[in-house]
Amino acid sequence: NDLYPRGNWPILRTYQKSNRSVRDRMLENPFLFIKVQNERIQSEQAKEIHDGPEGKWFKDIKMVYAVLGRLLKTVSHVHYPKSDPFKKQTLKAWVNKVENQAAKLKKEIEP
């Protein structure tokens, strides 16, 4: 009945990723860290509520755009002349699925 699964506490994750000076400050005042984390979460939630469904939609479409950009940069690592034919076919099938979803979305927003 723990709030966080074992070893998955936000303070522990942050501590592990932080440099020495941040770790020292966290140890000096862990309650301040927790307070700041809670305020950050509340601020993010308030922004989501303020931005509404339109804000969430634009945030999501920007993430899709960013992911597609990353895929474009790395496509040569997974698709090359001597690629496994099955992998090539699978890659093309996924690109077609994405293309179909994008076409449906475009159809929804066009007059």
C-alpha positions, 0 to 999 in steps of 0.5 A: 500500500505504498504510494510509490513502488520500491525504489521508485521514489521521486527524491531517490531518482533525482538524487541518483541523477544529481551532482554532488552539490544538489545531493548535499542540498537534498540531504540538508532539507528533503522536505524542501525538495518534496515541497518544490516537487509538489508545487511543480506538479501543481503548476503543470496541472494548472497549466493543463487545465488552463490550456484546456483540450486545445492546449493538450492537442497542440502539445500532442501534435508537437510531440508527434512532429518531434518523434517523426523528426527523430525517426527521419534522422535515424532511418538510415540505421534501420533501412538500408539496401541490404536490410532484412526483407521482412524488416523492410516490409515491417518498416514500410507497413508501420510508415503506411499506418502512420500515413493513414492516421495522418490522412484521417486527421487531416480530413477531420480538420479540413473544411 
